[in-house]
């Protein structure tokens, strides 16, 4: 995911159970929504981040 999309990340876009991040088309370069998989250490890192920090939604 590009940096701009990561910085715009909202809690509601992250689905840890499905293992997916749903990116709103308003923040993508071509304005089309997309889905990014959560894999490897990403899940552990996202779980830790979400338990410590409140991501705006």
Rosetta silent file (secondary structure, phi, psi, omega in degrees, C-alpha in Angstrom):
SEQUENCE: XXXXXXXXXXXXXXXXXXXXXXXXXXXXXXXXXXXXXXXXXXXXXXXXXXXXXXXXX
SCORE:     score description
SCORE:     0.000 S_00000001
   1 L     0.000  137.815  176.181    0.000    0.000    0.000 S_00000001
   2 L   -64.887  155.478 -177.267    1.280    3.480   -0.776 S_00000001
   3 H   -56.024  -42.567 -179.120    2.200    5.713    2.159 S_00000001
   4 H   -59.776  -37.786  178.075   -0.738    8.064    1.596 S_00000001
   5 H   -69.541  -38.727  178.000   -3.187    5.188    1.903 S_00000001
   6 H   -65.356  -39.994 -179.618   -1.522    3.983    5.101 S_00000001
   7 H   -68.872  -26.840  179.881   -1.652    7.462    6.618 S_00000001
   8 L   -89.634    0.988 -174.687   -5.378    7.716    5.777 S_00000001
   9 L   -54.247  133.342  175.724   -6.124    4.292    7.297 S_00000001
  10 L  -116.931  148.156 -177.443   -9.308    4.105    9.334 S_00000001
  11 H   -55.385  -37.988 -176.750  -10.155    1.396   11.856 S_00000001
  12 H   -67.143  -15.440  179.503  -13.318    0.469    9.973 S_00000001
  13 H   -82.868  -16.268 -174.384  -11.234   -0.487    6.916 S_00000001
  14 E   -96.002  121.714  176.390   -9.326   -3.215    8.804 S_00000001
  15 E  -119.934   94.166 -176.899  -10.906   -6.680    9.030 S_00000001
  16 L   -67.952  -32.706  179.710   -8.527   -8.884   11.002 S_00000001
  17 L   -65.936  -42.679  178.956  -10.874  -11.876   10.885 S_00000001
  18 L   -80.856  -18.373 -178.298  -11.050  -11.810    7.076 S_00000001
  19 L    74.306   35.814 -176.537   -7.394  -10.820    6.823 S_00000001
  20 E  -137.361  151.643  170.143   -8.147   -7.827    4.607 S_00000001
  21 E  -116.458  123.596  178.866   -7.857   -4.053    4.536 S_00000001
  22 E   -98.150  112.658 -175.604  -10.568   -2.342    2.495 S_00000001
  23 E   -94.733  124.419  179.480   -9.175    0.954    1.159 S_00000001
  24 L   -64.506  137.496 -179.879  -11.702    3.693    0.427 S_00000001
  25 L   -63.442  -17.383  179.481  -11.569    5.008   -3.141 S_00000001
  26 L   -68.192  -19.654 -177.610  -11.387    8.579   -1.850 S_00000001
  27 L  -110.181   -2.588  179.775   -7.751    8.049   -0.851 S_00000001
  28 L   -87.210  155.849 -176.718   -6.482    5.934   -3.766 S_00000001
  29 L   -59.620  -41.633 -178.185   -4.640    7.482   -6.688 S_00000001
  30 L   -97.150    6.836  177.618   -7.228    6.402   -9.267 S_00000001
  31 L    64.786   19.928  174.065  -10.184    6.894   -6.874 S_00000001
  32 L  -103.826  132.499  177.061  -11.174    3.227   -7.092 S_00000001
  33 L   -64.207  153.815  177.645  -11.582    1.310   -3.825 S_00000001
  34 E  -145.833  166.143  179.387   -9.288   -1.658   -3.360 S_00000001
  35 E  -119.185  132.656  178.935   -8.640   -4.547   -1.035 S_00000001
  36 E  -119.220  133.243  179.862   -5.225   -5.331    0.427 S_00000001
  37 E   -74.640  149.990  172.419   -4.423   -8.648    2.125 S_00000001
  38 L  -101.954  119.838 -176.071   -3.075   -8.823    5.657 S_00000001
  39 L  -142.431  163.917  177.412   -0.261  -11.370    5.704 S_00000001
  40 L    56.799 -134.648 -178.385    2.819  -12.395    7.640 S_00000001
  41 H   -73.471   -9.591 -178.802    3.748  -10.102   10.513 S_00000001
  42 H   -57.655  -43.051 -177.479    1.222   -7.497    9.388 S_00000001
  43 H   -61.564  -46.990  179.642   -1.594   -9.123   11.380 S_00000001
  44 H   -61.367  -42.791  179.936    0.432   -9.185   14.585 S_00000001
  45 H   -65.799  -43.005  178.499    1.529   -5.570   14.076 S_00000001
  46 H   -64.946  -41.060  177.527   -2.006   -4.379   13.299 S_00000001
  47 H   -60.446  -43.406  179.542   -3.390   -6.181   16.356 S_00000001
  48 H   -65.141  -44.853 -179.855   -0.759   -4.518   18.543 S_00000001
  49 H   -62.187  -46.882 -177.561   -1.394   -1.101   16.991 S_00000001
  50 H   -68.300  -25.602  177.146   -5.154   -1.382   17.304 S_00000001
  51 H   -79.187  -22.590 -178.206   -4.893   -2.446   20.933 S_00000001
  52 H  -100.251  -33.386 -170.740   -2.691    0.546   21.789 S_00000001
  53 L  -123.582  136.817  176.091   -3.884    3.321   19.533 S_00000001
  54 L   -86.621  111.266  176.641   -7.379    4.455   18.648 S_00000001
  55 L   -84.474  129.421 -179.968   -7.477    4.844   14.842 S_00000001
  56 L   -61.780  139.027  176.558  -10.004    7.452   13.790 S_00000001
  57 L  -125.987    0.000    0.000  -12.943    6.065   11.840 S_00000001
